[in-house]
Amino acid sequence: MHSTLLQYSPTKHTEHNGPLQLRSLRDMEAKQHQIKSLKSYPETGGRSLAAAAGGGGGGGGGGPAEMEMELKIQKAIDFKAEGHRCYKEKKFREAIGKYHRALLQLKGVHVVDGTTGSEVNLLSQAAVKLTEEQRRAVESTEIECYDSLTACLLQSDLVNYERVKEYCLKVLSHQRDHFKAMYRAGIAFYHLGDYECALRYLRDAKNREPTDTNVLRYIQLTEMKMSKSGQRERESGKETQG
């Protein structure tokens, strides 16, 4: 099995039931509603989603678009936590489903990095600005979900290495020095027969963890495959010339 233990902070799961309150009720009970329905999410050091949205002291909650965006982020974090629980219980198929549901929540929240800050484009609403903390929460949740999906896939009897490669590259697009993604990408490319790419990612992983025995073993295997492939090419060339 090719897996690395998932590391994550336990998160208490909270369900959000019921429709959004009408504007009149929301105006009267904004603060109370935020405290009851929005929990702190672990990536922001215990601050609530409402606080992360920029609600510091006065002023009521945001409009419907802001509230919908907050709920999407929160639901994604909750599904991610459920996925971690399933993974710990070795329920890998269930964990995969939870991680996909988390990513589905974030599908309506498109993060665009830029020097002037990040923006959120809701599928059916006008653009809403994310705070820096919300942007980090969205990005870290995506990274954790894709990283955890690769860990689950590598536990399968028949591993879909094409999908493993895809998810690893998504992680690396956000975080280039992510060790597990580099290592697993190397494994995926190796089993897909792309030894040059495999060796590149495995060497990047070795630069991060020079003594990791799994990385060193796959580098050795990859170099052996490349050597045999080169030998076959040379022999084929000799036969052609002869």
C-alpha positions in Angstrom: 0.0 0.0 0.0 1.2 3.4 -0.8 -0.1 5.8 1.8 1.0 8.4 4.2 -1.0 9.1 7.3 -3.4 12.0 7.0 -2.8 14.8 9.4 -5.6 17.0 10.3 -7.2 18.7 13.2 -10.4 17.1 14.5 -13.4 19.2 13.7 -16.8 19.0 15.4 -19.5 18.4 12.8 -22.4 20.8 12.8 -25.4 20.5 10.5 -27.1 23.6 9.2 -30.8 23.1 8.8 -33.7 25.4 7.8 -34.0 28.2 5.2 -32.3 31.5 5.4 -34.2 34.0 7.6 -36.1 36.8 5.9 -34.5 40.2 5.8 -36.6 41.6 8.6 -35.8 38.7 11.0 -32.2 38.8 9.9 -31.9 42.5 10.6 -33.3 42.0 14.1 -31.4 38.8 15.0 -28.2 39.0 12.8 -25.8 38.6 15.6 -27.8 35.8 17.4 -28.2 33.9 14.1 -24.5 34.0 13.4 -23.5 32.8 16.8 -26.0 29.9 16.6 -25.6 28.7 13.0 -21.9 29.4 12.2 -19.2 27.6 14.0 -15.5 28.4 14.0 -13.5 26.7 11.3 -10.1 25.2 12.3 -8.0 26.9 9.7 -8.7 30.4 11.1 -7.7 29.9 14.7 -11.2 29.6 16.1 -12.7 32.7 14.6 -16.3 32.3 13.3 -17.2 32.5 9.6 -19.1 35.7 10.4 -16.0 37.2 11.9 -13.9 36.0 9.0 -16.3 37.7 6.7 -15.3 41.0 8.2 -18.0 41.4 10.9 -15.9 42.8 13.6 -18.0 44.9 15.9 -21.1 46.9 14.7 -23.0 46.6 11.6 -25.3 43.6 11.0 -24.6 40.5 8.9 -24.0 40.6 5.2 -26.5 40.2 2.4 -27.9 36.9 1.0 -24.9 36.4 -1.3 -22.4 36.7 1.6 -24.5 34.4 3.7 -24.7 31.8 1.0 -21.0 32.0 0.4 -20.3 31.5 4.1 -22.6 28.5 4.3 -20.9 26.9 1.3 -17.5 27.2 2.9 -18.8 25.9 6.2 -20.5 22.9 4.7 -17.3 22.1 2.7 -15.4 22.1 6.0 -17.9 19.9 7.7 -17.9 17.3 4.8 -14.1 17.3 4.9 -14.1 16.5 8.6 -16.5 13.7 8.0 -14.2 12.4 5.3 -11.3 12.4 7.8 -13.4 10.4 10.3 -14.3 7.8 7.6 -10.6 7.6 6.6 -9.5 6.9 10.2 -12.2 4.2 10.3 -10.8 2.7 7.1 -14.1 3.4 5.3 -12.3 4.6 2.2 -15.2 4.6 -0.2 -17.3 6.6 2.2 -14.4 9.0 2.8 -14.1 9.6 -1.0 -17.8 10.5 -1.2 -17.4 13.0 1.7 -14.4 14.7 0.1 -16.2 14.9 -3.2 -19.2 16.5 -1.5 -16.9 19.0 0.2 -15.4 20.0 -3.2 -18.9 20.2 -4.7 -19.7 22.9 -2.1 -16.6 24.8 -3.1 -17.5 24.5 -6.8 -19.8 27.4 -6.3 -17.0 29.4 -4.8 -14.4 30.2 -7.4 -11.3 31.7 -5.8 -9.2 34.0 -8.0 -5.9 35.0 -6.6 -4.7 38.5 -7.2 -2.7 41.3 -5.6 -5.8 43.3 -4.7 -7.3 40.4 -2.8 -9.4 37.4 -3.7 -12.9 37.3 -5.0 -15.7 34.8 -4.9 -18.0 34.3 -7.9 -21.2 32.5 -6.8 -22.8 30.5 -9.5 -26.1 32.5 -9.6 -25.1 35.7 -7.8 -23.0 38.8 -8.2 -19.3 38.7 -7.2 -18.7 38.8 -3.4 -15.4 39.7 -1.9 -13.7 37.1 0.3 -11.7 38.1 3.3 -8.1 36.8 3.5 -9.1 34.3 6.1 -11.9 32.9 4.0 -9.6 32.7 1.0 -7.2 30.6 3.1 -10.0 28.5 4.4 -11.2 27.7 0.8 -7.7 27.0 -0.5 -6.7 24.8 2.5 -9.9 22.8 2.3 -9.4 22.1 -1.4 -5.8 21.1 -0.8 -6.8 18.7 2.1 -9.6 17.2 0.1 -7.5 16.4 -3.0 -4.6 15.2 -0.9 -7.0 12.9 1.1 -8.6 11.6 -2.0 -5.2 10.4 -3.3 -4.6 8.7 0.0 -7.9 6.9 -0.3 -7.4 5.9 -3.9 -4.0 4.4 -3.1 -5.7 2.1 -0.7 -7.7 0.5 -3.5 -7.0 -3.0 -4.8 -7.0 -1.6 -8.4 -5.6 1.9 -8.1 -6.7 4.5 -10.6 -3.3 6.1 -11.1 -4.6 8.6 -13.7 -6.9 10.0 -11.1 -4.1 10.0 -8.4 -2.0 12.0 -10.8 -4.8 14.4 -11.5 -5.5 15.1 -7.8 -1.8 15.4 -7.0 -1.3 18.0 -9.7 -4.2 20.0 -8.3 -2.6 20.0 -4.9 0.7 21.1 -6.4 -1.0 23.9 -8.3 -1.8 25.4 -5.0 1.2 24.3 -3.0 4.3 23.5 -5.0 6.3 22.1 -2.1 3.7 19.7 -0.8 5.7 16.6 0.0 3.0 14.0 -0.1 1.6 15.3 -3.5 5.1 15.2 -5.0 5.7 11.7 -3.8 2.3 10.4 -4.8 2.6 12.1 -8.2 5.9 10.3 -8.7 4.2 7.0 -7.8 1.4 7.7 -10.3 3.7 8.6 -13.2 5.8 5.6 -12.4 2.8 3.2 -12.7 1.6 5.1 -15.8 4.9 4.4 -17.5 6.1 8.0 -17.6 9.4 7.5 -15.9 11.0 10.9 -16.7 8.1 12.7 -15.0 8.1 10.2 -12.2 11.8 10.7 -11.5 11.3 14.5 -11.5 8.6 14.5 -8.9 10.4 11.9 -6.8 13.6 13.9 -6.8 11.6 17.0 -5.8 10.2 14.9 -2.9 13.6 13.7 -2.0 14.8 17.3 -1.7 12.1 17.9 0.9 12.7 14.6 2.8 16.2 13.3 1.9 16.0 10.2 4.1 12.4 9.0 3.3 12.8 5.3 2.5 9.7 5.1 0.3 10.9 8.0 -1.9 14.4 6.5 -2.2 13.0 3.1 -3.1 10.8 4.5 -5.9 13.7 6.6 -7.2 15.7 3.4 -7.5 12.9 1.5 -9.2 12.3 4.4 -11.6 16.0 4.6 -12.5 16.1 0.8 -13.1 13.1 1.1 -15.4 14.7 3.9 -17.3 18.0 1.9 -17.6 16.2 -1.1 -19.0 14.2 1.0 -21.4 17.3 2.7 -22.7 19.0 -0.7 -23.1 16.1 -2.0 -25.1 16.2 1.1 -27.4 19.9 0.6 -28.0 19.4 -3.1 -28.8 16.5 -2.2 -31.1 18.7 0.3 -32.9 21.5 -2.3 -33.4 19.0 -4.7 -35.0 17.7 -2.0 -37.3 21.2 -1.2 -38.4 22.1 -4.9 -38.9 
